[in-house]
């Protein structure tokens, strides 16, 4: 494709309601219709077996765009803990095994870090966001957010590892932050703002 076309619809390639809400909050002002996988029942499941967040996001977006004929926006994100050599990384969703809950994954991280000092508990969330067209054209946006791993879960909001990710600038965990405040600083929020700014420029013809 020699020129990027403005899509009328974009498929948000996830069934995670937390992610869907975050995306819709951040792109609510754009004159586009955003669908979810619930709107496309024939969409295939995609095995996320790439070695990087960017690879997984791009694979999902491309497969779903080609299968549905709708430009697809897919993300892969996860927690990278320095004391664990970057784990869980791209295996964040499967870190405690298939079918494990958020609580199970959090418990595994805290158990592995039970002897790690406060000074060594640095970590970051990373989000790679890929937009792919059915003809294989694509764009990738990446956001990161630095923080620390707490010694126990704190807060009831958010999802995933939010209860153990302490964000120093806010003085609390992601799970203790109001949703819109978290969206302004989160890894996914940063990647989505890049996407929204790019899409806004495309709409305005800049």
Backbone as a chain_set.jsonl record, in Angstrom:
{"seq": "XXXXXXXXXXXXXXXXXXXXXXXXXXXXXXXXXXXXXXXXXXXXXXXXXXXXXXXXXXXXXXXXXXXXXXXXXXXXXXXXXXXXXXXXXXXXXXXXXXXXXXXXXXXXXXXXXXXXXXXXXXXXXXXXXXXXXXXXXXXXXXXXXXXXXXXXXXXXXXXXXXXXXXXXXXXXXXXXXXXXXXXXXXXXXXXXXXXXXXXXXXXXXX", "coords": {"N": [[0.847, -1.178, 0.0], [0.683, 2.123, -0.962], [-0.197, 4.472, 0.141], [-1.385, 5.39, 3.284], [-4.588, 4.557, 4.345], [-7.449, 6.057, 5.809], [-9.242, 4.313, 8.149], [-12.706, 3.303, 8.446], [-13.721, 1.731, 10.415], [-12.249, 0.195, 13.26], [-10.952, -2.721, 14.591], [-10.693, -3.695, 17.869], [-8.459, -5.821, 19.102], [-9.025, -7.749, 21.328], [-10.448, -9.543, 24.114], [-10.365, -8.729, 26.624], [-11.894, -6.914, 28.984], [-11.012, -4.792, 30.544], [-8.846, -3.729, 29.086], [-10.2, -3.005, 26.74], [-11.898, -0.968, 27.686], [-10.015, 0.936, 28.536], [-8.834, 1.61, 26.07], [-11.038, 2.637, 24.633], [-11.665, 4.832, 26.234], [-9.465, 6.504, 25.784], [-9.512, 7.09, 23.084], [-11.889, 8.227, 22.542], [-12.714, 10.659, 21.396], [-12.195, 10.523, 18.721], [-13.339, 10.38, 15.318], [-14.298, 7.686, 14.646], [-15.424, 4.267, 14.419], [-15.062, 1.921, 16.891], [-14.685, -1.446, 17.195], [-15.086, -4.515, 19.073], [-13.801, -7.838, 19.79], [-16.055, -9.177, 20.508], [-17.913, -8.253, 18.788], [-17.308, -9.504, 16.476], [-17.802, -12.472, 15.88], [-16.668, -14.565, 14.405], [-13.974, -14.269, 14.479], [-10.636, -15.476, 14.571], [-8.795, -17.294, 17.131], [-5.573, -16.328, 18.302], [-2.346, -17.553, 18.604], [0.008, -16.454, 20.835], [3.113, -16.445, 20.347], [5.479, -15.158, 19.839], [8.758, -13.7, 20.414], [8.931, -11.171, 21.39], [7.199, -8.23, 22.65], [6.382, -6.513, 20.601], [6.39, -8.283, 18.409], [4.356, -10.136, 19.087], [2.09, -8.424, 19.216], [1.958, -7.455, 16.579], [1.6, -9.833, 15.151], [-0.953, -10.695, 16.073], [-2.556, -8.509, 15.236], [-2.235, -8.543, 12.433], [-3.185, -11.131, 11.658], [-5.87, -11.033, 12.526], [-6.839, -8.814, 11.123], [-6.612, -9.716, 8.485], [-8.317, -11.917, 8.601], [-10.818, -10.832, 9.188], [-11.179, -8.675, 7.513], [-11.129, -6.126, 8.445], [-9.346, -3.312, 9.614], [-7.129, -3.921, 12.27], [-6.443, -3.411, 15.703], [-4.074, -4.309, 17.908], [-2.651, -5.289, 21.027], [0.252, -6.122, 22.928], [1.303, -6.652, 26.112], [3.134, -6.379, 29.176], [4.749, -7.215, 32.301], [7.976, -6.433, 33.32], [10.471, -7.458, 35.348], [13.318, -6.409, 36.972], [14.894, -7.799, 38.917], [14.209, -10.372, 38.368], [15.385, -11.007, 36.036], [14.061, -9.808, 33.905], [11.738, -11.253, 33.634], [8.16, -11.509, 34.242], [7.764, -10.778, 31.544], [7.091, -11.318, 28.103], [5.61, -13.492, 28.74], [3.781, -12.8, 30.631], [0.926, -13.071, 30.921], [0.679, -15.779, 31.116], [2.208, -16.634, 33.176], [1.891, -18.029, 35.591], [0.991, -20.398, 34.686], [-1.327, -22.009, 32.392], [-4.674, -20.932, 32.557], [-4.434, -19.799, 35.044], [-5.198, -17.37, 37.578], [-5.307, -13.727, 37.984], [-4.601, -13.285, 40.635], [-3.142, -15.605, 41.181], [-0.901, -15.249, 39.527], [0.184, -12.927, 40.604], [0.815, -13.853, 43.173], [2.832, -15.679, 42.555], [4.883, -14.016, 41.552], [5.434, -12.437, 43.862], [6.273, -14.427, 45.611], [8.623, -15.295, 44.368], [10.115, -13.05, 44.748], [10.505, -12.718, 47.422], [12.837, -12.474, 48.97], [14.092, -10.303, 47.924], [15.59, -7.143, 48.083], [14.428, -3.794, 48.911], [15.697, -1.891, 47.318], [16.226, -3.279, 45.028], [13.938, -3.798, 43.615], [12.988, -2.802, 41.23], [10.988, -2.292, 38.291], [9.148, -2.517, 35.177], [6.319, -1.738, 33.193], [5.522, -2.665, 29.895], [4.145, -1.825, 26.789], [3.264, -2.808, 23.595], [1.737, -1.667, 20.737], [-0.036, -2.491, 17.911], [-1.213, -1.629, 14.739], [-2.853, -2.985, 12.064], [-3.578, -3.361, 8.616], [-5.818, -5.145, 6.353], [-4.331, -5.658, 4.039], [-1.778, -5.968, 4.914], [-0.26, -3.723, 5.578], [1.158, -1.818, 8.263], [1.47, -0.29, 11.543], [3.402, 0.484, 14.433], [3.365, 1.175, 17.905], [4.942, 2.045, 20.945], [4.897, 1.981, 24.474], [6.174, 2.696, 27.75], [6.359, 2.249, 31.33], [7.797, 3.11, 34.34], [8.376, 1.581, 37.52], [7.989, 0.044, 40.787], [8.089, -3.129, 42.48], [5.788, -4.078, 44.886], [5.619, -5.38, 48.299], [3.373, -6.676, 48.959], [0.003, -7.132, 47.707], [-1.826, -4.167, 46.876], [-4.726, -2.279, 46.807], [-7.757, -2.305, 44.831], [-8.502, -1.793, 42.261], [-8.058, -1.635, 38.629], [-6.309, -4.232, 36.79], [-4.705, -7.44, 36.193], [-1.273, -7.214, 36.998], [-1.505, -4.893, 38.419], [-2.04, -4.441, 41.258], [0.448, -4.863, 42.515], [2.223, -3.166, 41.405], [3.963, -0.454, 42.045], [3.736, 2.965, 41.58], [5.884, 5.491, 41.644], [5.519, 8.317, 41.198], [2.864, 8.789, 41.733], [2.626, 7.8, 44.239], [1.446, 5.416, 44.97], [0.006, 2.162, 44.189], [-0.825, 0.977, 40.857], [-3.324, -0.189, 41.062], [-4.516, 1.265, 43.018], [-5.055, 3.671, 41.927], [-7.245, 6.084, 40.389], [-9.098, 5.309, 37.446], [-8.851, 6.953, 35.101], [-6.723, 8.589, 35.803], [-4.677, 6.747, 35.988], [-4.623, 5.923, 33.291], [-3.459, 8.138, 32.096], [-0.764, 7.916, 32.629], [0.095, 5.346, 32.253], [1.734, 2.515, 30.653], [0.207, 1.459, 28.52], [-1.485, 3.601, 28.11], [0.366, 5.525, 27.232], [1.27, 4.382, 24.809], [-1.157, 4.324, 23.456], [-1.755, 7.036, 23.286], [0.22, 7.862, 21.523], [-0.703, 6.465, 19.277], [-3.245, 7.687, 18.997], [-2.513, 10.351, 18.492], [-1.124, 10.052, 16.091], [-3.193, 9.053, 14.495], [-4.993, 11.191, 14.607], [-3.524, 13.152, 13.268], [-3.482, 11.939, 10.769], [-6.197, 12.018, 10.112], [-6.593, 14.775, 9.953], [-5.037, 15.355, 7.83], [-2.386, 16.085, 8.053]], "CA": [[0.0, 0.0, 0.0], [1.543, 3.287, -1.088], [-0.719, 5.554, 0.968], [-2.18, 4.876, 4.39], [-5.988, 4.963, 4.258], [-8.162, 6.229, 7.067], [-10.295, 3.296, 8.249], [-13.99, 3.701, 9.028], [-13.84, 0.907, 11.609], [-11.044, -0.464, 13.744], [-11.243, -3.824, 15.502], [-9.819, -3.822, 19.033], [-8.232, -7.267, 19.083], [-8.937, -8.342, 22.65], [-11.691, -9.745, 24.853], [-10.105, -8.214, 27.973], [-12.755, -5.74, 29.12], [-10.22, -3.701, 31.089], [-8.111, -3.129, 27.977], [-11.167, -2.377, 25.84], [-12.352, 0.279, 28.293], [-8.904, 1.886, 28.482], [-8.679, 2.07, 24.69], [-12.179, 3.481, 24.269], [-11.539, 6.09, 26.966], [-8.401, 7.337, 25.245], [-9.762, 7.461, 21.687], [-13.326, 8.526, 22.468], [-12.988, 11.859, 20.619], [-11.895, 10.322, 17.312], [-14.558, 10.079, 14.546], [-14.206, 6.329, 14.112], [-16.136, 3.245, 15.175], [-14.165, 0.895, 17.405], [-15.349, -2.713, 17.485], [-14.32, -5.477, 19.868], [-13.944, -9.203, 19.287], [-17.436, -9.602, 20.749], [-18.689, -7.851, 17.61], [-16.844, -10.29, 15.324], [-17.76, -13.816, 16.469], [-15.892, -15.521, 13.61], [-12.549, -13.939, 14.565], [-9.859, -16.618, 15.075], [-7.869, -17.132, 18.245], [-4.198, -16.196, 17.834], [-1.325, -18.021, 19.558], [1.024, -15.42, 21.035], [4.344, -17.202, 20.564], [6.644, -14.375, 19.446], [9.73, -13.483, 21.488], [8.873, -9.78, 21.82], [5.862, -7.64, 22.698], [6.071, -6.023, 19.26], [6.096, -9.423, 17.554], [3.035, -10.665, 19.416], [1.059, -7.463, 18.835], [1.865, -7.413, 15.127], [1.021, -11.098, 14.69], [-2.389, -10.66, 16.334], [-3.214, -7.513, 14.4], [-2.237, -8.976, 11.032], [-4.06, -12.289, 11.477], [-7.259, -10.631, 12.697], [-7.204, -7.932, 10.015], [-6.789, -10.533, 7.287], [-9.455, -12.814, 8.786], [-12.084, -10.104, 9.283], [-11.26, -7.612, 6.524], [-11.22, -4.859, 9.174], [-8.089, -2.956, 10.273], [-7.147, -4.418, 13.647], [-5.528, -2.816, 16.676], [-3.76, -5.338, 18.901], [-1.543, -4.942, 21.908], [0.815, -7.113, 23.831], [1.913, -5.899, 27.192], [3.513, -7.221, 30.287], [5.582, -6.711, 33.387], [9.377, -6.864, 33.271], [11.046, -7.219, 36.677], [14.777, -6.488, 36.851], [15.448, -8.829, 39.79], [13.869, -11.677, 37.799], [15.976, -11.098, 34.707], [13.099, -9.356, 32.909], [10.496, -12.015, 33.7], [7.602, -12.485, 33.314], [7.909, -10.342, 30.156], [6.035, -11.704, 27.15], [4.821, -14.58, 29.327], [3.062, -12.257, 31.782], [-0.431, -13.618, 31.053], [0.749, -17.236, 31.333], [3.359, -16.84, 34.059], [1.586, -19.032, 36.621], [0.389, -21.54, 34.012], [-2.591, -21.787, 31.696], [-5.846, -20.929, 33.416], [-4.166, -19.161, 36.329], [-5.865, -16.083, 37.776], [-4.415, -12.615, 38.311], [-4.111, -13.519, 41.995], [-2.114, -16.641, 41.093], [0.304, -14.662, 38.936], [0.739, -12.007, 41.601], [1.408, -14.666, 44.241], [4.083, -16.26, 42.055], [5.884, -12.944, 41.522], [5.803, -12.071, 45.228], [7.034, -15.528, 46.19], [9.959, -15.285, 43.785], [10.819, -11.845, 45.185], [10.373, -12.583, 48.875], [14.112, -12.097, 49.575], [14.666, -9.194, 47.16], [15.567, -5.91, 48.859], [13.658, -2.681, 48.358], [16.492, -1.225, 46.299], [16.344, -4.122, 43.843], [12.593, -4.19, 43.19], [12.587, -2.002, 40.073], [10.253, -3.027, 37.252], [8.454, -1.644, 34.236], [5.312, -2.247, 32.275], [5.772, -2.335, 28.495], [3.019, -2.105, 25.893], [3.43, -2.625, 22.154], [0.433, -1.547, 20.101], [0.118, -2.628, 16.461], [-2.381, -1.447, 13.879], [-2.593, -3.648, 10.784], [-4.637, -3.39, 7.6], [-5.925, -6.466, 5.718], [-3.308, -5.863, 3.0], [-0.51, -6.175, 5.621], [0.347, -2.472, 6.045], [1.077, -1.801, 9.721], [2.154, 0.719, 12.345], [3.63, 0.007, 15.797], [3.581, 2.209, 18.905], [5.426, 1.395, 22.174], [4.923, 2.799, 25.677], [6.714, 2.058, 28.948], [6.11, 2.937, 32.591], [8.718, 2.618, 35.357], [7.853, 1.502, 38.875], [8.626, -0.911, 41.688], [7.203, -4.202, 42.929], [5.507, -3.997, 46.318], [5.784, -6.637, 49.041], [2.049, -7.295, 49.028], [-0.954, -6.423, 46.853], [-2.494, -3.001, 47.447], [-5.722, -1.695, 45.921], [-8.724, -3.23, 44.223], [-8.817, -1.376, 40.905], [-7.182, -2.139, 37.58], [-6.325, -5.664, 36.502], [-3.36, -7.976, 36.019], [-0.294, -6.994, 38.064], [-1.661, -3.538, 38.963], [-1.953, -4.31, 42.719], [1.811, -4.933, 43.046], [3.078, -2.23, 40.665], [3.979, 0.845, 42.729], [4.135, 4.052, 40.692], [6.394, 6.497, 42.579], [5.001, 9.67, 40.995], [1.535, 8.869, 42.349], [2.739, 7.367, 45.63], [0.557, 4.282, 45.212], [0.02, 1.184, 43.106], [-1.791, 1.212, 39.783], [-4.642, -0.64, 41.507], [-5.059, 2.267, 43.928], [-5.278, 4.888, 41.165], [-8.474, 6.233, 39.61], [-8.812, 4.756, 36.124], [-8.388, 7.947, 34.143], [-5.393, 9.033, 36.231], [-3.757, 5.681, 35.562], [-4.519, 5.959, 31.833], [-2.593, 9.235, 31.666], [0.658, 7.635, 32.869], [0.401, 3.932, 32.059], [2.388, 2.065, 29.429], [-0.791, 1.369, 27.465], [-1.919, 4.962, 27.842], [1.387, 6.204, 26.43], [1.225, 3.826, 23.451], [-2.417, 4.739, 22.844], [-1.678, 8.454, 22.93], [0.978, 7.919, 20.271], [-1.631, 6.023, 18.241], [-4.278, 8.702, 18.818], [-1.89, 11.523, 17.868], [-0.859, 9.684, 14.692], [-4.474, 8.951, 13.792], [-5.517, 12.551, 14.498], [-2.785, 13.796, 12.176], [-3.937, 11.329, 9.51], [-7.536, 12.536, 9.857], [-6.504, 16.188, 9.587], [-4.264, 15.471, 6.628], [-1.063, 16.644, 8.328]], "C": [[0.886, 1.232, 0.0], [1.077, 4.449, -0.224], [-1.616, 4.973, 2.038], [-3.599, 5.445, 4.305], [-6.587, 5.093, 5.657], [-9.272, 5.192, 7.156], [-11.578, 3.871, 8.83], [-14.242, 2.952, 10.338], [-12.473, 0.363, 11.978], [-11.471, -1.525, 14.755], [-10.224, -3.835, 16.629], [-9.651, -5.311, 19.313], [-8.001, -7.836, 20.479], [-10.342, -8.597, 23.182], [-11.546, -9.275, 26.29], [-10.868, -6.898, 28.141], [-12.017, -4.54, 29.704], [-9.463, -2.972, 29.995], [-9.059, -2.391, 27.036], [-11.612, -1.029, 26.4], [-11.258, 1.335, 28.249], [-8.761, 2.473, 27.082], [-9.817, 3.012, 24.317], [-12.136, 4.821, 25.002], [-10.578, 7.042, 26.263], [-8.632, 7.77, 23.804], [-11.215, 7.877, 21.471], [-13.645, 9.71, 21.565], [-12.74, 11.678, 19.121], [-13.152, 9.88, 16.551], [-14.495, 8.724, 13.854], [-15.049, 5.406, 14.974], [-15.143, 2.167, 15.593], [-14.982, -0.329, 17.819], [-14.476, -3.538, 18.426], [-14.524, -6.867, 19.285], [-15.342, -9.751, 19.546], [-18.329, -9.248, 19.564], [-18.353, -8.683, 16.376], [-16.701, -11.747, 15.779], [-16.924, -14.823, 15.692], [-14.387, -15.244, 13.682], [-11.764, -15.116, 15.159], [-9.083, -16.277, 16.338], [-6.453, -17.114, 17.688], [-3.243, -16.645, 18.937], [-0.225, -16.969, 19.645], [2.352, -16.095, 21.382], [5.592, -16.465, 20.092], [7.536, -14.123, 20.662], [9.697, -12.063, 22.033], [7.428, -9.313, 21.892], [5.444, -7.16, 21.317], [5.679, -7.166, 18.326], [4.721, -10.006, 17.809], [1.916, -9.726, 18.971], [0.86, -7.451, 17.322], [1.251, -8.691, 14.571], [-0.492, -11.097, 14.882], [-3.112, -9.708, 15.388], [-3.312, -7.979, 12.95], [-3.206, -10.129, 10.785], [-5.527, -11.873, 11.557], [-7.711, -9.681, 11.589], [-7.47, -8.735, 8.75], [-8.029, -11.421, 7.392], [-10.796, -12.086, 8.726], [-12.268, -9.065, 8.184], [-11.359, -6.23, 7.136], [-9.844, -4.529, 9.749], [-8.159, -3.29, 11.761], [-6.064, -3.756, 14.481], [-5.307, -3.834, 17.78], [-2.628, -4.869, 19.781], [-1.0, -6.193, 22.569], [1.557, -6.323, 24.888], [2.252, -6.841, 28.324], [4.428, -6.507, 31.256], [6.982, -7.29, 33.266], [10.05, -6.464, 34.583], [12.558, -7.425, 36.607], [15.372, -7.624, 37.679], [15.167, -10.239, 39.288], [14.402, -11.823, 36.381], [15.025, -10.688, 33.59], [11.816, -10.161, 32.868], [9.437, -11.205, 34.463], [7.607, -12.068, 31.842], [6.755, -10.764, 29.271], [5.185, -12.863, 27.664], [3.971, -14.102, 30.506], [1.696, -12.896, 31.992], [-0.428, -15.102, 31.395], [1.779, -17.606, 32.392], [3.118, -17.9, 35.131], [0.904, -20.256, 36.016], [-0.922, -21.185, 33.357], [-3.761, -21.858, 32.676], [-5.644, -20.274, 34.762], [-4.862, -17.8, 36.383], [-4.829, -14.979, 37.993], [-3.801, -12.816, 39.694], [-3.003, -14.573, 42.009], [-0.802, -16.073, 40.56], [0.985, -13.696, 39.905], [1.441, -12.785, 42.701], [2.739, -15.263, 43.809], [5.195, -15.219, 42.036], [6.361, -12.627, 42.943], [6.604, -13.174, 45.902], [8.464, -15.537, 45.66], [10.788, -14.099, 44.28], [10.829, -11.675, 46.697], [11.676, -12.152, 49.551], [14.79, -10.935, 48.849], [14.508, -7.899, 47.948], [14.768, -4.819, 48.149], [14.39, -2.01, 47.208], [16.552, -2.003, 44.984], [14.986, -4.514, 43.246], [12.072, -3.368, 42.001], [11.941, -2.876, 38.999], [9.625, -2.022, 36.301], [7.38, -2.433, 33.499], [5.691, -1.783, 30.869], [4.534, -2.706, 27.688], [3.438, -1.822, 24.461], [2.055, -2.682, 21.526], [0.641, -1.578, 18.593], [-1.223, -2.432, 15.771], [-2.036, -2.04, 12.522], [-3.828, -3.579, 9.892], [-4.696, -4.789, 6.971], [-4.873, -6.726, 4.644], [-1.898, -5.885, 3.58], [0.242, -4.891, 5.948], [0.191, -2.407, 7.567], [1.833, -0.617, 10.315], [2.287, 0.162, 13.75], [3.935, 1.199, 16.701], [3.959, 1.509, 20.219], [5.433, 2.398, 23.322], [5.476, 2.016, 26.85], [6.374, 2.892, 30.176], [6.976, 2.295, 33.673], [8.057, 2.607, 36.733], [8.624, 0.502, 39.71], [7.592, -1.963, 42.092], [7.041, -4.107, 44.443], [5.742, -5.361, 46.981], [4.459, -7.372, 49.223], [1.094, -6.505, 48.144], [-1.613, -5.266, 47.595], [-3.473, -2.43, 46.421], [-6.582, -2.735, 45.244], [-9.09, -2.85, 42.799], [-7.886, -2.03, 39.897], [-7.355, -3.62, 37.329], [-4.889, -6.133, 36.36], [-2.477, -7.741, 37.233], [-0.443, -5.628, 38.724], [-1.524, -3.457, 40.483], [-0.537, -4.386, 43.289], [2.766, -3.999, 42.294], [2.937, -0.85, 41.289], [4.525, 1.893, 41.781], [4.569, 5.236, 41.549], [5.785, 7.884, 42.424], [3.628, 9.864, 41.623], [1.568, 8.47, 43.812], [1.817, 6.22, 45.975], [0.69, 3.296, 44.065], [-0.974, 1.588, 42.021], [-3.206, 0.836, 40.227], [-5.303, 0.324, 42.478], [-5.379, 3.58, 43.214], [-6.651, 4.895, 40.509], [-8.152, 5.923, 38.154], [-8.249, 5.792, 35.155], [-7.011, 8.496, 34.511], [-4.34, 8.005, 35.83], [-3.553, 5.73, 34.056], [-3.558, 7.037, 31.346], [-1.114, 8.88, 31.765], [1.059, 6.207, 32.52], [1.104, 3.673, 30.73], [1.405, 2.008, 28.27], [-1.31, 2.753, 27.105], [-0.925, 5.71, 26.971], [1.373, 5.703, 24.988], [-0.044, 4.284, 22.729], [-2.414, 6.215, 22.475], [-0.855, 8.653, 21.659], [0.079, 7.537, 19.094], [-2.666, 7.101, 17.939], [-3.721, 9.944, 18.123], [-1.613, 11.258, 16.393], [-2.163, 9.653, 13.897], [-5.117, 10.319, 13.607], [-4.84, 13.303, 13.364], [-3.215, 13.247, 10.825], [-5.307, 11.878, 9.125], [-7.478, 13.975, 9.353], [-5.671, 16.427, 8.34], [-2.883, 16.065, 6.809], [0.038, 15.694, 7.925]], "O": [[1.748, 1.375, 0.866], [1.875, 5.323, 0.113], [-2.5, 4.166, 1.751], [-3.787, 6.658, 4.205], [-6.261, 4.326, 6.563], [-10.168, 5.189, 6.312], [-11.539, 4.818, 9.615], [-14.89, 3.469, 11.248], [-11.642, 0.101, 11.109], [-12.256, -1.251, 15.662], [-9.026, -3.967, 16.382], [-10.602, -5.981, 19.717], [-6.92, -8.342, 20.781], [-11.304, -7.955, 22.76], [-12.476, -9.398, 27.087], [-10.53, -5.893, 27.516], [-12.353, -3.396, 29.397], [-9.434, -1.742, 29.969], [-8.76, -1.285, 26.588], [-11.694, -0.05, 25.658], [-11.53, 2.5, 27.958], [-8.587, 3.681, 26.922], [-9.579, 4.075, 23.744], [-12.534, 5.842, 24.441], [-10.843, 8.24, 26.16], [-8.008, 8.726, 23.345], [-11.706, 7.875, 20.342], [-14.743, 9.77, 21.012], [-13.039, 12.576, 18.333], [-13.943, 9.095, 17.073], [-14.622, 8.628, 12.633], [-15.355, 5.724, 16.123], [-14.467, 1.574, 14.753], [-15.856, -0.247, 18.682], [-13.277, -3.288, 18.557], [-15.338, -7.047, 18.38], [-15.771, -10.689, 18.875], [-19.373, -9.866, 19.359], [-19.028, -8.583, 15.352], [-15.587, -12.203, 16.035], [-16.508, -15.836, 16.254], [-13.607, -15.919, 13.01], [-12.195, -15.694, 16.157], [-8.754, -15.116, 16.583], [-6.16, -17.805, 16.713], [-3.327, -16.171, 20.07], [0.4, -16.635, 18.639], [2.675, -16.291, 22.553], [6.654, -17.074, 19.958], [7.111, -14.313, 21.802], [10.358, -11.77, 23.029], [6.54, -9.91, 21.282], [4.304, -7.365, 20.899], [4.742, -7.032, 17.539], [3.997, -10.334, 16.869], [0.912, -10.171, 18.414], [-0.273, -7.437, 16.841], [0.467, -8.641, 13.624], [-1.235, -11.453, 13.967], [-4.145, -10.051, 14.813], [-4.355, -7.824, 12.314], [-3.963, -10.108, 9.814], [-6.339, -12.314, 10.744], [-8.864, -9.746, 11.161], [-8.433, -8.473, 8.029], [-8.714, -11.654, 6.396], [-11.793, -12.647, 8.271], [-13.389, -8.617, 7.941], [-11.641, -5.26, 6.433], [-9.218, -5.414, 10.334], [-9.144, -2.972, 12.427], [-4.932, -3.566, 14.034], [-6.238, -4.184, 18.505], [-1.745, -4.137, 19.334], [-1.705, -7.186, 22.743], [2.347, -5.432, 24.576], [1.728, -7.951, 28.417], [4.82, -5.358, 31.054], [7.148, -8.502, 33.126], [10.18, -5.279, 34.888], [13.022, -8.498, 36.223], [16.257, -8.336, 37.204], [15.807, -11.194, 39.726], [13.927, -12.662, 35.615], [15.155, -11.156, 32.459], [10.889, -9.8, 32.143], [9.781, -10.317, 35.243], [7.467, -12.924, 30.969], [5.588, -10.596, 29.628], [4.149, -13.178, 27.079], [3.494, -14.919, 31.294], [1.341, -13.231, 33.122], [-1.418, -15.625, 31.906], [2.178, -18.766, 32.493], [4.051, -18.594, 35.533], [0.309, -21.059, 36.735], [-1.558, -20.191, 33.708], [-3.817, -22.749, 33.523], [-6.584, -20.195, 35.553], [-5.083, -17.164, 35.353], [-3.64, -15.249, 38.163], [-2.617, -12.548, 39.897], [-2.035, -14.449, 42.76], [0.273, -16.377, 41.076], [2.212, -13.66, 40.005], [2.54, -12.421, 43.118], [3.672, -15.346, 44.608], [6.319, -15.499, 42.453], [7.565, -12.557, 43.191], [7.516, -12.892, 46.679], [9.408, -15.761, 46.418], [12.017, -14.137, 44.237], [11.132, -10.591, 47.196], [11.63, -11.523, 50.608], [15.945, -10.62, 49.134], [13.416, -7.59, 48.426], [14.475, -4.911, 46.957], [13.767, -1.605, 46.227], [16.894, -1.44, 43.944], [14.902, -5.457, 42.459], [10.863, -3.257, 41.797], [12.3, -4.041, 38.824], [9.578, -0.825, 36.586], [7.524, -3.625, 33.226], [6.127, -0.647, 30.678], [3.95, -3.772, 27.883], [3.91, -0.73, 24.148], [1.297, -3.626, 21.751], [1.41, -0.78, 18.056], [-2.236, -3.002, 16.177], [-1.047, -1.65, 11.9], [-4.961, -3.72, 10.352], [-3.722, -5.538, 7.049], [-4.552, -7.88, 4.361], [-0.922, -5.829, 2.831], [1.311, -4.966, 6.554], [-0.806, -2.89, 8.104], [2.71, -0.03, 9.681], [1.401, -0.551, 14.223], [4.665, 2.113, 16.318], [3.362, 0.491, 20.568], [5.912, 3.522, 23.172], [5.272, 0.805, 26.941], [6.131, 4.095, 30.073], [6.902, 1.087, 33.899], [7.283, 3.502, 37.071], [9.761, 0.152, 39.393], [6.386, -1.719, 42.05], [8.022, -4.061, 45.186], [6.023, -6.354, 46.311], [4.434, -8.545, 49.595], [1.343, -5.334, 47.859], [-1.919, -5.367, 48.783], [-3.085, -2.132, 45.292], [-6.191, -3.893, 45.1], [-9.914, -3.524, 42.181], [-7.045, -2.858, 40.245], [-8.405, -4.196, 37.615], [-3.959, -5.326, 36.401], [-2.873, -8.029, 38.362], [0.415, -5.239, 39.517], [-0.944, -2.491, 40.977], [-0.33, -4.009, 44.442], [3.976, -4.036, 42.518], [1.934, -0.164, 41.094], [5.622, 1.75, 41.242], [3.723, 5.92, 42.124], [5.555, 8.565, 43.423], [3.269, 10.978, 42.002], [0.632, 8.768, 44.554], [1.438, 6.054, 47.134], [1.396, 3.553, 43.09], [-1.847, 2.428, 42.239], [-4.175, 1.472, 39.814], [-6.502, 0.225, 42.739], [-5.915, 4.503, 43.828], [-7.165, 3.847, 40.118], [-7.061, 6.235, 37.678], [-7.267, 5.522, 34.464], [-6.221, 8.833, 33.629], [-3.248, 8.36, 35.387], [-2.424, 5.593, 33.586], [-2.915, 6.877, 30.309], [-0.291, 9.472, 31.068], [2.249, 5.892, 32.493], [1.072, 4.495, 29.815], [1.717, 2.452, 27.165], [-1.547, 3.047, 25.934], [-1.322, 6.449, 26.07], [1.454, 6.498, 24.052], [-0.011, 4.595, 21.539], [-3.001, 6.605, 21.466], [-1.18, 9.497, 20.824], [0.091, 8.191, 18.051], [-2.938, 7.4, 16.777], [-4.384, 10.523, 17.263], [-1.835, 12.123, 15.546], [-2.234, 10.158, 12.776], [-5.72, 10.584, 12.567], [-5.494, 14.004, 12.592], [-3.306, 13.99, 9.848], [-5.557, 12.17, 7.956], [-8.215, 14.353, 8.443], [-5.596, 17.55, 7.841], [-2.263, 16.504, 5.84], [1.217, 16.01, 8.088]]}, "num_chains": 1, "name": "protein.A"}
